Amino acid sequence: MNINQAVTKFRASLPNGFELRGMGMEEFKPLFQENHLKVFADKARVDVRAIFTEDEALRLKALGEHYGTPLCFRFGIFKDNHFVGWHIGDQKSPEEFYMRNSGILPEFQGKGLYTAMLNPIMNFLKECGFQVISSKHNATNNRVIVPKLKAGFVITGLEISDKFGTMVRLEHFTNPVRREIVDYRCGQAMPSETTRPLLGLG
């Protein structure tokens, strides 16, 4: 079984009768398109595609065709076979998976679903072999940042995006030694016997 087949067979039970399912593009796309604006309609985001000239759009399309086919995973959250939320992410490099977008329909928010889906997805990504799981969030979006920090992510950057504003970059390292190295790099911890040789400290 290849990785794309594995994700479409993925199932995880969540609290209170909810279920997390891996989904293929054909099944996922219409549900996402129908529900996306129910979650993000009031967000201050800019669709930069609206300012592209025809030539720019054509050149970007050509670049996309040469980009290859990185993995893209889609997960849906269901309650009694009713679609109530999702997560989409992409492979960014041979070692990194980027958690691109998550949404819970308004009537199901505040029930812990985002937190509940994190560990099953992270465990699946680790089983796939990813070393780094990353994401970006608006700097004041504590409803997402706090659960991710509790799940073992660390803040590794801050950036300003023309599309989304001020963003915090989070990363989770599936190899615990790499997390130790980050703690040292940040000044959080002294190097251990394991990390000292890796850092050239003897």
Secondary structure by P-SEA (a helix, b strand, c coil): ccaaaaaaabbbbcccbbbbbbbcccccaaaaaacccccccccccccccccccaaaaaaaaaaaaaccccbbbbbbbbcccccccbbbbbbccccbbbbcccccccccccccccccaaaaaaaaaaaaccccccccccccccccaaaaaaaccccccccccccccbbbbbbbbccaaaaaaaaaaacccccccccccccccc
